[in-house]
């Protein structure tokens, strides 16, 4: 009883965190995501070999010492996957952070200030939405050359517009609400209205979409890596899959080699969708980011 | 059923503007990074010196940037067929010729898979939404969410292994069999092409149909609570009639608009799927161009893709405004 009390906020309503932790889907998603994060953080302890070390004969089938087998040069694929988890999640979270900051800033400014500021920003968003993003990402990555920085830049530059649009429409409806209008009438400064009235009310939308941006980053990186446009010095899940395709895993019975990266990407995607969906259900049951 | 003139004009201006910005990006990005524009268009060991000289003059590569841009516009916009330079690897084939051969395959793949996946997704979503909360609804919703989280090209590799290597139902790769000598568009040829396109198409349908299914499901799940649906049910109308004339007609509009929004993604996904199946479209051409640092081909491909996607979006919006009368007055 006491414990339950502690988790209830002063106003008597359940806190956001409590609601999230009593949602089965959210717990499942958090458990999967946290396990992946732990694997990523402990990568150098968990992986039995260095990802680039030649440790055994090439194209070995899965065994106790090499759970996913070895690649065309005799490197341990299990170790590559563990290091890949670290890099893929890093790219996912960094690009999600970039997308969230850019998308939120543009969305709130555009929605709140309206008129020509809104018009100009939304035209940019429209253009970026219409231009085929994967294709342009490839184009820019080719020009910039393979590397972590260019991958992050292109993912962020082409990733923020949908988020900006969503935050903008939420801000627009908030601006018309009575409590904001009365603050405007009573002469509250703009930064105060933006900071303590608009922002707190779009925060759940920001979190839900920010989390979804992680999987967007992971898949975009995998696509670029699959085209050989990511750095081949470091392993991400996409690099492992690129090698599997290029070194003919299919013809050497390397099924585990092909399955592993896809399953890890899928697990990340499922975990993130579950969490984002749960946040949506809690904050606004009618709105669904999943249907985006 | 008429499009208002004002909407048509405004939408056309946006399309042209978007296209122009895309052109500027294609022109500027390589020049921001590359040391010398000659590297992009004319610097290949394969070109005879006379061709290099001709390209430098045609594209003004030794002149100031604004002259280069003007000449670029003249070459790609006002010339037909567009002068996109020559391929480094396949010289003397022009970039335009390479793209013109590859583009129909990609359009065929994207067009047919968008049609099939919108149809499949809409009906699956319709049924799930109508039975919301049921076991079937949950199965459909969660499997759609899972499928959406998978990269297109990974699904392609799995299908290739499963249906072409393990069970030899479909061909491993290509768009037609090399041994088949029947002329183009003959019945045998058409059948062969359809057979070869099955796996890439199924891959794209499996990857994109969930998007439509989820949206349709959410729309219909909301609609079911509306009064007119209750009235229809209490009138004793047949389930089929309720689904088609009430739920489908009201729930399908957002799906149509998503088809347009998603078109760019599907094209991007198709590029990667083509690479897996060695399908001779734009994706495979792009992949080989990336491997061979064939910059004129890469630039040309993005020019064509920008036009294709912007045009598709433009027409999709016009069709949407015909279907949904509300949009005409905004």
Contacts between the chains, C-beta under 8 A, distances in Angstrom:
chain1	res1	chain2	res2	distance
A	123	B	14	7.8
A	123	B	17	7.5
A	126	B	14	6.8
A	126	B	18	6.9
A	127	B	17	7.6
A	127	B	18	4.9
A	127	B	21	5.0
A	127	B	22	7.4
A	129	B	261	7.2
A	129	B	264	7.8
A	130	B	18	5.3
A	130	B	264	6.8
A	130	B	309	6.5
A	130	B	310	5.7
A	130	B	313	5.3
A	131	B	18	7.4
A	131	B	22	5.5
A	131	B	25	7.7
A	131	B	264	7.0
A	131	B	306	6.3
A	131	B	309	7.1
A	131	B	310	7.8
A	132	B	264	3.8
A	132	B	265	7.7
A	132	B	267	5.2
A	132	B	268	5.5
A	132	B	305	5.5
A	132	B	306	7.3
A	132	B	309	4.7
A	133	B	264	6.2
A	133	B	265	7.3
A	133	B	268	6.7
A	134	B	264	7.8
A	134	B	265	7.0
A	134	B	267	8.0
A	134	B	268	2.9
A	134	B	269	7.2
A	134	B	271	7.0
A	134	B	272	7.7
A	135	B	264	7.6
A	135	B	267	6.7
A	135	B	268	5.4
A	135	B	271	6.7
A	135	B	301	7.9
A	135	B	302	6.3
A	135	B	305	5.0
A	136	B	25	7.4
A	136	B	302	6.8
A	138	B	271	7.8
A	138	B	286	7.0
A	138	B	290	7.4
A	139	B	26	7.5
A	139	B	29	7.0
A	139	B	298	6.7
A	139	B	299	8.0
A	139	B	302	4.9
A	140	B	29	6.1
A	142	B	290	5.9
A	142	B	295	7.9
A	142	B	298	5.8
A	143	B	29	5.5
A	143	B	30	5.3
A	143	B	33	5.1
A	143	B	34	7.4
A	144	B	33	6.3
A	215	B	149	6.2
A	219	B	151	5.1
A	222	B	151	5.3
A	222	B	154	7.9
A	223	B	151	6.5
A	223	B	153	7.0
A	223	B	268	7.8
A	223	B	272	6.0
A	226	B	151	7.7
A	226	B	153	5.5
A	226	B	272	6.5
A	226	B	275	7.9
A	227	B	272	7.5
A	227	B	275	7.5
A	227	B	287	6.4
A	227	B	290	6.1
A	228	B	290	6.8
A	228	B	291	7.1
A	229	B	290	7.1
A	241	B	153	7.8
A	241	B	154	6.7
A	241	B	157	7.7
A	244	B	157	8.0
A	245	B	157	6.7
A	245	B	276	7.3
A	250	B	157	7.8
A	250	B	160	7.3
A	250	B	161	5.7
A	250	B	165	6.0
A	255	B	161	7.1
A	258	B	157	5.8
A	258	B	158	7.5
A	258	B	161	7.0
A	259	B	158	7.9
A	261	B	154	7.2
A	262	B	150	6.5
A	262	B	151	7.0
A	262	B	154	3.9
A	262	B	157	7.8
A	262	B	158	7.1
A	265	B	149	7.3
A	265	B	150	7.0
A	265	B	151	6.0
A	265	B	154	7.0
A	266	B	146	6.6
A	266	B	149	5.3
A	266	B	150	5.3
A	268	B	149	7.5
A	269	B	146	7.6
A	269	B	148	7.3
A	269	B	149	2.3
A	269	B	150	7.1
A	270	B	145	6.8
A	270	B	146	5.7
A	270	B	149	5.5
A	272	B	149	7.7
A	273	B	145	4.9
A	273	B	148	7.5
A	273	B	149	6.2
A	274	B	145	7.9
A	277	B	145	7.8
A	286	B	222	7.7
A	288	B	218	5.5
A	290	B	145	6.8
A	290	B	214	6.1
A	290	B	218	7.8
A	291	B	214	5.2
A	291	B	215	4.8
A	291	B	218	4.5
